[in-house]
């Protein structure tokens, strides 16, 4: 028997609201960097917000972590704690302990990573083709 490639139309498709929420989460480059970083951790590995913020700041500024001045790293840390990590935690992409300031991958992290990994290059391709017309 050959496997079917037809979608299961008996399953309820995601609502427009759900899709909007997913794309809203992935809209932020900072959140995408957090997702990418966390997907490369060992299973159930915990990372401090400080380490996460330094890695995000390093990627944003294209600078090695030891060279990032505190005044450049602190706003990233604050932004992660106040906005991005709670949003990812609400989507079960991460487990965020705000008291201890630690993050572990959540049950939906890999799914969001796959969506980001497919969607972002497709959007870039669509934009480039639109520009080239």
C-alpha positions, 0 to 999 in steps of 0.5 A, spaced: 500 500 500 502 506 498 502 512 503 497 517 502 499 524 501 492 527 501 491 531 507 486 529 512 480 533 511 476 530 517 481 534 522 479 541 523 483 546 520 487 551 524 482 558 525 485 564 522 486 567 529 490 561 531 494 562 524 495 570 526 497 568 533 503 564 530 505 569 525 505 574 530 509 570 534 514 569 528 514 577 526 519 579 531 526 577 529 528 577 536 523 572 538 525 568 532 532 568 534 530 566 541 526 560 538 533 558 533 537 558 539 533 554 544 532 549 538 539 548 539 539 546 546 540 539 549 533 536 551 530 539 557 537 544 558 535 550 561 538 557 559 539 563 563 535 569 560 542 573 561 545 568 557 540 568 552 540 576 551 547 576 550 546 571 545 541 575 541 545 581 542 551 578 539 547 576 533 543 582 532 550 586 533 554 581 529 559 581 535 562 576 539 559 576 546 565 578 550 565 584 546 558 586 547 558 592 552 553 592 558 549 598 555 547 594 549 546 587 552 541 590 558 535 593 553 535 586 550 535 583 556 529 587 559 525 587 552 526 579 552 523 579 560 518 584 559 515 582 552 518 576 548 519 571 553 512 571 556 509 571 549 513 565 547 511 562 554 503 563 553 504 559 546 507 553 550 514 554 546 518 555 552 517 554 559 519 561 562 521 562 570 520 569 571 523 569 578 529 565 577 530 568 570 531 561 566 528 558 560 527 551 557 524 549 551 516 548 551 512 543 547 511 547 541 518 550 540 520 545 535 513 546 531 514 554 531 521 552 529 519 548 523 514 554 521 519 559 522 524 555 518 519 554 512 515 561 512 521 566 513 525 563 507 518 563 503 517 570 504 524 572 502 523 569 496 516 572 495 519 579 496 525 578 492 520 576 486 515 581 487 521 586 487 524 583 481 518 584 477 
